[in-house]
Amino acid sequence: MIKMKIDEKNIPMNRYVEDIFEKVILAMVSTLKGIPEDWKKIEIVIERDQE
């Protein structure tokens, strides 16, 4: 399951878009060292620099 919020607003996604996000993120995470194979939850936070 993928959930996205932007500025605390939930962004709805259909199953196709969720699948794309999930597969891309899991592919990137799988290349990192030290990630346990039995992980339960991945959280990614992206914040813009305030210029």
Residue frames as a rotation matrix with the C-alpha (Angstrom) as fourth column:
MET 1
0.581 0.814 0.000 0.00
0.814 -0.581 0.000 0.00
0.000 0.000 -1.000 0.00
ILE 2
-0.642 -0.718 0.270 1.24
0.725 -0.682 -0.093 3.47
0.251 0.136 0.959 -0.87
LYS 3
0.577 0.748 -0.328 -0.08
0.801 -0.596 0.051 6.66
-0.157 -0.293 -0.943 0.71
MET 4
-0.509 -0.718 0.474 0.95
0.766 -0.630 -0.131 10.16
0.392 0.297 0.871 -0.28
LYS 5
0.593 0.588 -0.550 0.36
0.743 -0.663 0.091 13.44
-0.311 -0.463 -0.830 1.50
ILE 6
-0.387 -0.649 0.655 1.40
0.733 -0.648 -0.210 16.86
0.560 0.399 0.726 0.29
ASP 7
-0.803 0.009 0.596 1.23
-0.305 -0.866 -0.397 19.58
0.513 -0.500 0.698 2.92
GLU 8
-0.846 0.393 0.361 -0.94
-0.212 0.374 -0.903 17.25
-0.490 -0.840 -0.233 5.06
LYS 9
0.156 0.908 -0.388 -3.45
-0.888 -0.043 -0.458 16.72
-0.433 0.416 0.800 2.21
ASN 10
-0.106 -0.115 0.988 -4.01
0.083 0.989 0.124 13.11
-0.991 0.095 -0.095 1.17
ILE 11
-0.319 -0.064 -0.946 -3.35
-0.901 -0.290 0.324 12.57
-0.295 0.955 0.034 -2.53
PRO 12
0.497 0.569 0.655 -5.54
-0.339 0.822 -0.457 9.83
-0.799 0.004 0.602 -3.99
MET 13
-0.508 -0.640 -0.576 -3.93
-0.832 0.194 0.520 7.34
-0.221 0.743 -0.631 -6.37
ASN 14
0.666 0.686 -0.293 -5.43
-0.739 0.661 -0.132 4.51
0.103 0.304 0.947 -8.35
ARG 15
0.784 -0.324 0.529 -3.99
-0.011 0.846 0.534 0.99
-0.620 -0.425 0.660 -8.08
TYR 16
0.730 -0.525 0.438 -1.88
0.612 0.217 -0.761 1.40
0.304 0.823 0.479 -11.24
VAL 17
0.433 -0.563 0.704 -0.12
-0.331 -0.826 -0.457 4.51
0.838 -0.036 -0.544 -9.88
GLU 18
0.672 -0.167 0.721 0.35
-0.703 0.163 0.693 2.84
-0.233 -0.972 -0.008 -6.47
ASP 19
0.855 -0.343 0.390 1.97
0.381 0.924 -0.022 -0.15
-0.353 0.167 0.921 -8.21
ILE 20
0.569 -0.670 0.476 4.40
0.360 -0.318 -0.877 2.10
0.739 0.671 0.061 -10.09
PHE 21
0.422 -0.394 0.817 5.42
-0.736 -0.674 0.055 3.98
0.529 -0.625 -0.574 -6.93
GLU 22
0.770 -0.065 0.635 5.79
-0.469 0.618 0.631 0.75
-0.434 -0.783 0.446 -4.96
LYS 23
0.838 -0.441 0.321 7.89
0.538 0.766 -0.353 -1.05
-0.090 0.468 0.879 -7.56
VAL 24
0.457 -0.689 0.562 10.21
0.116 -0.580 -0.806 1.91
0.882 0.434 -0.186 -8.16
ILE 25
0.429 -0.272 0.861 10.74
-0.842 -0.465 0.273 2.58
0.326 -0.843 -0.429 -4.45
LEU 26
0.827 -0.096 0.555 11.30
-0.234 0.837 0.494 -1.11
-0.512 -0.538 0.670 -3.64
ALA 27
0.767 -0.590 0.251 13.79
0.548 0.398 -0.736 -1.42
0.334 0.702 0.629 -6.49
MET 28
0.298 -0.672 0.678 15.79
-0.304 -0.740 -0.599 1.54
0.905 -0.028 -0.425 -5.16
VAL 29
0.503 -0.062 0.862 15.64
-0.864 -0.022 0.502 0.35
-0.012 -0.998 -0.065 -1.55
SER 30
0.976 -0.082 0.202 16.73
0.070 0.995 0.068 -3.16
-0.207 -0.052 0.977 -2.52
THR 31
0.529 -0.829 0.178 20.07
0.348 0.021 -0.937 -1.76
0.774 0.558 0.299 -3.73
LEU 32
0.339 -0.378 0.862 20.90
-0.722 -0.692 -0.020 -0.24
0.604 -0.615 -0.507 -0.33
LYS 33
-0.414 -0.571 -0.710 23.17
0.123 0.737 -0.664 -2.06
0.902 -0.362 -0.235 2.09
GLY 34
-0.993 -0.119 -0.007 21.95
0.013 -0.050 -0.999 -2.88
0.118 -0.992 0.051 5.59
ILE 35
-0.284 0.956 0.075 18.22
-0.942 -0.293 0.167 -3.03
0.182 -0.023 0.983 4.81
PRO 36
-0.689 0.046 0.723 16.68
-0.312 0.882 -0.354 -6.06
-0.654 -0.470 -0.593 6.51
GLU 37
-0.921 0.335 -0.200 14.72
-0.067 0.369 0.927 -8.36
0.384 0.867 -0.317 4.20
ASP 38
-0.361 0.821 -0.443 11.89
0.871 0.466 0.155 -8.63
0.333 -0.330 -0.883 6.74
TRP 39
-1.000 -0.005 -0.026 11.17
0.013 -0.950 -0.311 -4.88
-0.024 -0.311 0.950 6.97
LYS 40
-0.349 0.932 -0.099 7.60
0.835 0.261 -0.485 -3.85
-0.426 -0.252 -0.869 7.84
LYS 41
0.776 0.627 -0.071 7.33
0.560 -0.737 -0.378 -0.20
-0.290 0.254 -0.923 6.78
ILE 42
-0.432 -0.848 0.309 9.34
0.902 -0.398 0.168 2.28
-0.019 0.351 0.936 4.73
GLU 43
0.671 0.594 -0.445 8.84
0.574 -0.795 -0.195 6.01
-0.469 -0.124 -0.874 5.22
ILE 44
-0.406 -0.739 0.538 10.24
0.909 -0.384 0.159 8.61
0.089 0.554 0.828 2.85
VAL 45
0.563 0.514 -0.648 9.95
0.575 -0.806 -0.140 12.34
-0.594 -0.293 -0.749 3.59
ILE 46
-0.307 -0.605 0.735 10.88
0.922 -0.379 0.073 14.92
0.234 0.700 0.674 0.98
GLU 47
0.506 0.412 -0.758 11.03
0.610 -0.792 -0.024 18.56
-0.610 -0.450 -0.652 2.04
ARG 48
0.509 -0.294 0.809 11.78
0.638 -0.502 -0.584 21.51
0.578 0.813 -0.068 -0.16
ASP 49
-0.528 -0.699 -0.483 14.43
0.845 -0.492 -0.211 23.97
-0.090 -0.520 0.850 0.88
GLN 50
0.656 0.731 -0.186 12.79
0.723 -0.680 -0.123 27.26
-0.216 -0.053 -0.975 1.80
GLU 51
-0.412 -0.850 0.329 14.69
0.910 -0.405 0.091 29.88
0.056 0.336 0.940 -0.17
